[in-house]
Amino acid sequence: MSETVSYYESPKEIEKKIWSLLTIAVKDRSSEFRTPVFICGNDEDLDGRVVVLRKADQQSSLIQYHSDIRSSKIERIRKNPNCSILFYGKDEKIQLRVKAKCEVNYNNDVTKESWKKTGHISRKCYLVTNGPGTVSDEPTSGLDNKFDNFNFTKEESEEGYKNFCVIQCKIKSIEWLYLAAKGHRRALLDLNESKKFTWLVP
Ligand SMILES: Cc1cc2nc3c(=O)[nH]c(=O)nc-3n(C[C@H](O)[C@H](O)[C@H](O)COP(=O)(O)O)c2cc1C
């Protein structure tokens, strides 16, 4: 089987492909790269969870997602902003292992802009009475009845803004792995100031 993809052995094309996957994922709900695993923590306790990619900007090497400010990962990020974000696309046969430094945005211009674009359905996540992870005596969505049944106006959904935050991840490096029948390829893109590309044995 021959590999015809332009990015098989071209550093420039690999970088182009990566950013294309990430930017498309922000808009395309069916993209395999839309829901990466975000991992953060410390030496003793690391934890990963699926998030939705909301922004990818090559110019500033930035990706971001939304969250509830009451989530326990916020405290973890504040203590240790270094994180890992893991993507895998089965159809593309590409794995991306991103290392980044995070910033929690709360009640600022970044959150205002993102909140404006957050629709009715997504806003529901931020309307839970107690924060995510709070212990409950019974099975629960955490929502009051009116929110649970989508029985709320856009104005009422504004209440969720107080729980809304945007995690911006400034990318330090991206490790790319491409699975190919004629030979896998792996490379490390260092996105720090002295940008560097290194081939690795897969
Ligand atoms: C498909 C999918 C998308 C999710 N998107 C997000 C997201 O964008 N932000 C987020 O904080 N949690 C998201 N979650 C929920 C998290 O995976 C996690 O359960 C939640 O954040 C609570 O855990 P944590 O407080 O430890 O992060 C998503 C889960 C799934 C399955």
Ligand as a Chemical Component Dictionary entry (heavy atoms), coordinates in Angstrom:
data_LIG
# 
_chem_comp.id                   LIG 
_chem_comp.type                 NON-POLYMER 
_chem_comp.pdbx_formal_charge   0 
_chem_comp.three_letter_code    LIG 
# 
loop_
_chem_comp_atom.comp_id 
_chem_comp_atom.atom_id 
_chem_comp_atom.alt_atom_id 
_chem_comp_atom.type_symbol 
_chem_comp_atom.charge 
_chem_comp_atom.model_Cartn_x 
_chem_comp_atom.model_Cartn_y 
_chem_comp_atom.model_Cartn_z 
_chem_comp_atom.pdbx_ordinal 
LIG C1  C1  C 0 -18.054 14.340 24.943 1  
LIG C2  C2  C 0 -17.738 15.056 26.220 2  
LIG C3  C3  C 0 -17.421 16.400 26.180 3  
LIG C4  C4  C 0 -17.102 17.096 27.347 4  
LIG N1  N1  N 0 -16.744 18.414 27.279 5  
LIG C5  C5  C 0 -16.322 19.063 28.392 6  
LIG C6  C6  C 0 -15.792 20.389 28.306 7  
LIG O1  O1  O 0 -15.691 20.999 27.251 8  
LIG N2  N2  N 0 -15.388 20.971 29.460 9  
LIG C7  C7  C 0 -15.441 20.320 30.668 10 
LIG O2  O2  O 0 -15.037 20.919 31.662 11 
LIG N3  N3  N 0 -15.927 19.079 30.765 12 
LIG C8  C8  C 0 -16.366 18.424 29.663 13 
LIG N4  N4  N 0 -16.834 17.137 29.743 14 
LIG C9  C9  C 0 -16.988 16.515 31.080 15 
LIG C10 C10 C 0 -15.626 16.095 31.596 16 
LIG O3  O3  O 0 -15.139 15.005 30.859 17 
LIG C11 C11 C 0 -15.661 15.777 33.092 18 
LIG O4  O4  O 0 -16.560 14.733 33.312 19 
LIG C12 C12 C 0 -16.084 16.997 33.889 20 
LIG O5  O5  O 0 -15.349 18.128 33.492 21 
LIG C13 C13 C 0 -15.928 16.781 35.397 22 
LIG O6  O6  O 0 -14.643 16.326 35.729 23 
LIG P1  P1  P 0 -13.457 17.299 36.226 24 
LIG O7  O7  O 0 -14.072 18.328 37.122 25 
LIG O8  O8  O 0 -12.486 16.417 36.897 26 
LIG O9  O9  O 0 -12.896 17.906 34.996 27 
LIG C14 C14 C 0 -17.141 16.427 28.585 28 
LIG C15 C15 C 0 -17.419 15.057 28.610 29 
LIG C16 C16 C 0 -17.723 14.393 27.453 30 
LIG C17 C17 C 0 -18.007 12.907 27.528 31 
# 
loop_
_chem_comp_bond.comp_id 
_chem_comp_bond.atom_id_1 
_chem_comp_bond.atom_id_2 
_chem_comp_bond.value_order 
_chem_comp_bond.pdbx_ordinal 
LIG C1  C2  SING 1  
LIG C2  C3  SING 2  
LIG C2  C16 DOUB 3  
LIG C3  C4  DOUB 4  
LIG C4  N1  SING 5  
LIG C4  C14 SING 6  
LIG N1  C5  DOUB 7  
LIG C5  C6  SING 8  
LIG C5  C8  SING 9  
LIG C6  O1  DOUB 10 
LIG C6  N2  SING 11 
LIG N2  C7  SING 12 
LIG C7  O2  DOUB 13 
LIG C7  N3  SING 14 
LIG N3  C8  DOUB 15 
LIG C8  N4  SING 16 
LIG N4  C9  SING 17 
LIG N4  C14 SING 18 
LIG C9  C10 SING 19 
LIG C10 O3  SING 20 
LIG C10 C11 SING 21 
LIG C11 O4  SING 22 
LIG C11 C12 SING 23 
LIG C12 O5  SING 24 
LIG C12 C13 SING 25 
LIG C13 O6  SING 26 
LIG O6  P1  SING 27 
LIG P1  O7  DOUB 28 
LIG P1  O8  SING 29 
LIG P1  O9  SING 30 
LIG C14 C15 DOUB 31 
LIG C15 C16 SING 32 
LIG C16 C17 SING 33 
# 
